[in-house]
Amino acid sequence: MRRLDNIDIRLLRVFVALADSGGFAAAQITLNLSQPTLSTHLAELEKRIGAQLCHRGRKQFRLTEVGQATYDAAQRLFRDLDDFGHRINAASGSLSGRLRVGTSDGVFT
């Protein structure tokens, strides 16, 4: 069995975004990354895992069996990382979470 301790979380996040988006076109918009960059990240993750994670073509993006297992495990990992962060923040008594602020042009005169 291949050791997986050298997998970059960033590569997993790109892979999950690809799977959630159903392919490269939508993931490009979601992640604001170019198709070649996404392909490079996916290829690097596949190299580190040692298996093909998806079938990709012009009109098709489908996870392989290993890809589905990787996707499921990555989702669990991200939930655990979020839980870890919440627990640490709660223990330190600080606020956590994202604050999003939006503005529109032309609202103020």
C-alpha positions in Angstrom: 0.0 0.0 0.0 1.2 3.5 -0.9 1.9 6.0 1.9 -0.5 8.9 1.4 1.0 11.3 4.0 2.5 13.5 1.2 -0.8 14.5 -0.3 -1.3 18.2 -0.4 -4.7 19.3 0.9 -4.8 21.9 -1.9 -4.8 19.0 -4.5 -7.6 17.3 -2.7 -9.7 20.5 -2.7 -9.1 20.9 -6.4 -10.2 17.3 -7.0 -13.3 17.7 -4.9 -14.2 20.9 -6.7 -13.8 19.1 -10.0 -16.1 16.3 -8.9 -18.7 18.6 -7.4 -18.7 20.8 -10.6 -18.9 17.8 -12.9 -15.8 18.7 -14.8 -13.2 21.2 -15.8 -15.3 24.0 -17.3 -17.4 24.6 -14.2 -14.5 24.1 -11.8 -12.5 26.7 -13.7 -15.1 29.3 -12.7 -15.5 28.0 -9.2 -11.8 28.0 -8.4 -10.7 30.8 -10.8 -7.9 28.5 -12.1 -7.1 27.7 -15.8 -7.9 24.3 -17.3 -4.2 23.5 -17.6 -3.6 24.3 -13.9 -6.6 22.1 -13.0 -5.2 19.3 -15.2 -1.8 19.6 -13.6 -3.2 19.4 -10.1 -5.3 16.4 -10.9 -2.4 14.6 -12.6 -0.2 15.3 -9.5 -2.8 13.9 -7.2 -3.3 10.8 -9.4 0.5 10.4 -9.4 0.7 10.6 -5.6 -2.2 8.2 -5.1 -1.0 5.9 -7.8 -4.4 5.5 -9.6 -6.6 7.2 -12.1 -9.3 9.2 -10.3 -11.6 10.0 -13.2 -12.5 9.4 -16.8 -12.4 12.6 -18.6 -13.3 13.6 -22.1 -14.8 16.4 -24.1 -18.3 15.8 -22.8 -17.8 13.4 -19.9 -16.3 13.6 -16.5 -16.9 10.5 -14.3 -15.1 9.3 -11.2 -13.5 5.9 -11.2 -14.0 3.6 -8.2 -10.8 4.8 -6.7 -11.9 8.4 -7.5 -15.2 7.9 -5.6 -13.4 6.5 -2.6 -10.9 9.4 -2.7 -13.8 11.9 -3.0 -15.6 10.4 0.0 -12.5 10.2 2.1 -11.6 13.8 1.2 -15.1 15.0 2.2 -14.7 13.3 5.6 -11.2 14.8 6.0 -12.5 18.3 5.2 -15.4 17.9 7.7 -12.8 16.7 10.4 -10.6 19.7 9.6 -13.5 22.1 10.0 -14.5 20.4 13.3 -10.9 20.6 14.5 -10.8 24.4 13.7 -14.1 24.9 15.5 -13.0 23.0 18.6 -9.7 24.9 18.8 -11.4 28.3 18.4 -14.1 27.4 21.0 -11.3 26.4 23.4 -9.5 29.7 22.9 -12.8 31.6 23.2 -12.4 33.4 19.9 -14.9 33.9 17.1 -14.7 31.8 14.0 -16.2 31.6 10.6 -16.3 33.6 7.5 -17.6 37.1 7.2 -18.6 38.1 3.7 -19.3 41.7 2.8 -20.7 42.8 -0.5 -21.2 46.2 -2.1 -22.7 47.4 -5.3 -21.3 50.1 -7.5 -23.5 53.2 -7.7 -25.3 52.7 -4.4 -23.6 55.8 -2.8 -23.8 59.2 -4.5 
